[in-house]
Amino acid sequence: MKTFKILSILFAATALMYACKEDKLLMYSDEEAGNNIYFVEKYERRLADSLIQIITFGRAEDGKKDSLLKLPVAITGSAINKDRLIRVKPSDTSTMKEGVHFKFKTPPMIRANRTIDTLYVQLFRTADIYDKTVYVNLELQPNEYFKTNILTKTNLNVKQNIVNYSFSLSDQFPIPYLWTTFSGKNTVIGFFGPYSQRKVELFFEVLDADREFFYNPDVPLSIAKLISYSSYMKYWLNKEKSEGRTQYDENGKEITMGLSAN
């Protein structure tokens, strides 16, 4: 099962230090402070945004029904030679339902002889997220093994809540960069016309178009694909219309290609 890659940095607890302007989250002794638990990504975060991960199945193949989110967690205390369960619950404001939209693939825990481990959250492609977005705020909570006395950490004068982690889930198409941040977007619009979610869906349904072409800015734009995709879609849309099956976008507007399509 292909996973959503949320983190790419592995680190040791002894290396969790930053510049002098940042708070230091020290390795407290178990006797003095116990084992405080926190989300690693929130610990490292330096930006002032709220860190809500936006997750969508919109780019995934039709047959893909679930995916896996990996959330590393760490503790301030020492490792011991037994597994320790983690208590983590969705906040009351969450609209994502455990057991429906997500579940923990394995019991949340810090395994024996570890101070860093990972929560594995399995996400489900349910019918209701096609036209709405659901949200969850996961809260680390104290239990017999761990405390949550250290709630925040300040990085570069930005205070981060390190015991909460939020993300949203939908099955909606993200707007491809070709229509937003691409320097040649006017050329794209000239061939493809204005963006609509349904239009992009048709590229995949009718042409089995290369998804990387639309979504990966590291792949050089292929002028040949731009021309061939727009040309065939113009032909197909006109054929559908002539046979009484005019194609409309999600706003009820007829789907057309750009003026450069031929």
C-alpha positions in Angstrom: 0.0 0.0 0.0 1.4 3.3 -1.1 1.8 5.7 1.8 1.5 9.4 2.1 5.1 10.7 2.8 4.7 13.2 5.6 8.3 13.1 7.0 11.6 12.4 5.5 14.0 13.2 8.4 15.0 10.6 11.0 16.7 12.0 14.0 18.0 10.9 17.4 16.7 12.3 20.6 20.1 13.5 21.5 20.1 15.7 18.4 16.9 17.6 19.1 18.6 21.0 19.5 18.1 24.2 17.7 19.4 27.8 17.6 19.7 29.9 20.8 16.3 31.6 20.1 14.5 28.3 20.5 13.2 26.5 23.5 15.2 23.4 24.4 13.1 20.3 25.0 15.5 18.5 27.4 15.8 14.8 28.3 14.1 15.1 31.7 14.8 12.4 34.2 11.9 10.0 34.8 11.9 10.9 38.5 11.6 14.6 38.0 9.2 14.9 35.1 8.3 11.5 33.8 8.0 10.6 30.1 6.4 13.5 28.2 5.2 12.5 24.7 4.9 14.8 21.6 4.6 14.8 17.8 8.0 15.0 16.2 6.9 17.1 13.2 5.3 19.7 15.5 8.5 19.8 17.5 10.5 20.7 14.4 8.0 23.1 12.9 9.2 26.7 12.5 6.4 28.2 10.5 3.5 30.2 12.0 0.8 28.3 10.2 -1.5 25.8 11.9 0.1 22.8 10.3 -3.1 21.2 9.0 -2.0 18.5 6.5 -4.3 18.5 3.5 -4.7 14.9 2.2 -6.8 14.0 -0.8 -7.5 10.9 -2.8 -8.3 13.1 -5.8 -5.1 12.2 -7.7 -5.3 8.5 -6.9 -6.4 5.8 -9.2 -10.0 4.8 -9.1 -9.2 1.4 -7.5 -7.3 2.9 -4.6 -9.4 2.5 -1.5 -7.1 3.5 1.4 -3.7 4.9 2.3 -1.3 5.1 5.2 -0.3 8.2 7.1 2.8 7.9 9.3 3.1 10.2 12.3 6.4 9.9 14.3 6.2 10.6 18.1 8.9 10.8 20.7 9.3 11.0 24.4 11.5 13.1 26.7 12.3 10.2 29.1 14.4 7.1 28.7 13.7 3.8 26.9 12.6 0.7 28.8 12.4 -2.9 27.8 8.7 -3.2 27.3 6.0 -1.8 25.0 4.1 1.2 26.2 0.7 2.1 24.8 0.0 5.7 23.8 -3.4 7.3 24.4 -4.4 9.4 21.4 -8.0 10.6 20.8 -9.7 12.8 18.2 -10.9 16.1 19.6 -14.6 16.9 20.0 -14.4 19.3 17.1 -13.3 16.6 14.6 -15.6 15.6 11.8 -13.5 12.6 10.7 -14.9 9.5 12.3 -12.6 6.8 13.7 -13.6 3.4 12.2 -15.2 5.1 9.2 -12.7 7.6 7.7 -9.6 6.3 9.6 -8.3 3.8 12.1 -4.9 3.1 13.7 -3.4 0.2 11.7 -1.5 -0.9 14.8 -2.1 0.0 18.4 -0.4 3.3 19.1 2.7 2.6 21.3 6.3 3.3 22.0 7.9 -0.1 21.5 10.4 -1.7 23.8 13.8 0.0 23.9 12.7 3.0 21.9 12.2 6.7 22.6 10.9 7.4 19.1 8.2 5.5 17.3 5.4 6.0 14.7 1.6 6.1 14.7 0.3 4.4 11.6 -3.1 5.9 10.6 -5.0 4.1 7.9 -7.2 6.4 5.8 -10.2 5.2 3.9 -11.7 6.5 0.6 -15.3 6.7 1.7 -18.1 7.8 -0.6 -19.0 10.9 1.5 -15.6 12.6 1.1 -16.1 13.0 -2.7 -18.0 16.2 -2.2 -16.9 17.3 1.3 -13.8 17.5 3.4 -13.6 15.9 6.9 -11.1 17.0 9.5 -9.5 15.5 12.6 -7.4 16.9 15.4 -5.5 14.1 17.1 -4.7 14.8 20.8 -2.0 13.0 22.7 -3.3 12.4 26.2 -1.7 11.2 29.5 -1.9 7.6 30.6 -0.1 5.3 33.0 3.1 5.5 30.8 3.3 9.0 29.5 2.5 12.6 30.4 1.6 15.7 28.3 3.0 18.4 30.7 5.1 19.9 27.9 2.4 21.3 25.6 4.4 23.7 23.4 7.8 24.4 22.0 9.0 27.8 20.6 11.0 27.8 17.3 12.2 31.1 16.1 9.6 32.9 18.2 6.8 30.7 16.9 5.0 28.7 19.5 4.1 25.2 18.4 1.5 22.9 20.1 3.4 19.6 20.1 0.7 17.3 21.5 -1.9 17.9 18.8 -1.8 17.0 15.1 -4.5 18.0 12.6 -5.2 16.9 9.0 -8.1 17.0 6.6 -9.2 14.3 4.1 -11.2 14.5 0.9 -11.6 12.8 -2.5 -11.5 16.1 -4.4 -9.0 17.0 -7.1 -6.3 19.5 -6.1 -6.0 22.2 -8.7 -3.0 21.2 -10.9 0.0 23.6 -10.8 -0.5 24.0 -14.6 -3.4 26.4 -13.9 -1.9 28.1 -10.8 1.9 28.5 -10.2 3.3 27.3 -13.6 5.1 30.2 -15.4 3.6 29.1 -18.7 0.0 28.8 -17.4 -1.3 31.2 -20.1 -0.1 28.7 -22.7 -1.8 25.9 -20.9 -5.1 27.9 -20.7 -4.7 28.6 -24.4 -4.9 24.9 -25.2 -6.9 23.5 -22.2 -9.2 26.5 -21.4 -10.1 27.5 -17.8 -9.7 24.9 -15.0 -12.5 22.8 -13.7 -12.3 19.6 -11.6 -14.6 17.7 -14.0 -12.5 18.7 -17.0 -9.4 17.2 -15.4 -11.3 14.1 -14.5 -12.3 13.7 -18.1 -8.6 13.9 -19.2 -8.0 10.8 -17.0 -11.3 9.0 -17.9 -11.3 9.6 -21.6 -7.5 9.8 -22.4 -6.0 7.9 -19.5 -3.7 11.0 -19.4 -0.4 11.0 -17.6 -1.1 12.3 -14.1 2.5 13.4 -13.6 2.0 15.8 -16.6 -0.7 17.6 -14.6 0.7 17.4 -11.0 4.4 17.1 -11.0 6.2 20.4 -11.5 9.6 18.5 -11.7 8.5 16.9 -15.0 9.2 19.3 -18.0 6.1 20.3 -19.8 5.6 18.2 -23.0 4.3 20.5 -25.7 3.4 17.4 -27.7 1.1 16.1 -24.9 -0.4 19.6 -24.5 -1.3 19.7 -28.2 -2.5 16.1 -28.5 -4.5 16.1 -25.2 -6.3 19.3 -26.1 -6.9 18.2 -29.7 -8.5 14.9 -28.9 -10.5 16.3 -26.0 -11.9 19.0 -28.3 -12.9 16.3 -30.8 -14.4 14.1 -28.1 -16.4 17.0 -26.4 -17.8 18.1 -29.8 -18.8 14.5 -30.6 -20.5 14.1 -27.3 -22.3 17.4 -27.8 -23.5 16.4 -31.3 -24.9 13.2 -29.9 -26.8 14.9 -27.2 -24.4 14.3 -24.4 -23.0 17.8 -23.7 -20.4 17.6 -20.9 -20.8 20.1 -18.0 -18.5 20.9 -15.2 -19.2 20.9 -11.5 -20.8 24.4 -11.8 -23.1 23.5 -14.6 -21.0 25.2 -17.3 -20.3 23.5 -20.6 -16.7 22.1 -20.8 -14.7 23.4 -23.7 -11.0 23.5 -24.6 -9.0 26.6 -25.2 -8.8 28.7 -28.3 -5.5 27.1 -29.4 -6.9 23.6 -29.4 -7.5 22.3 -32.9 
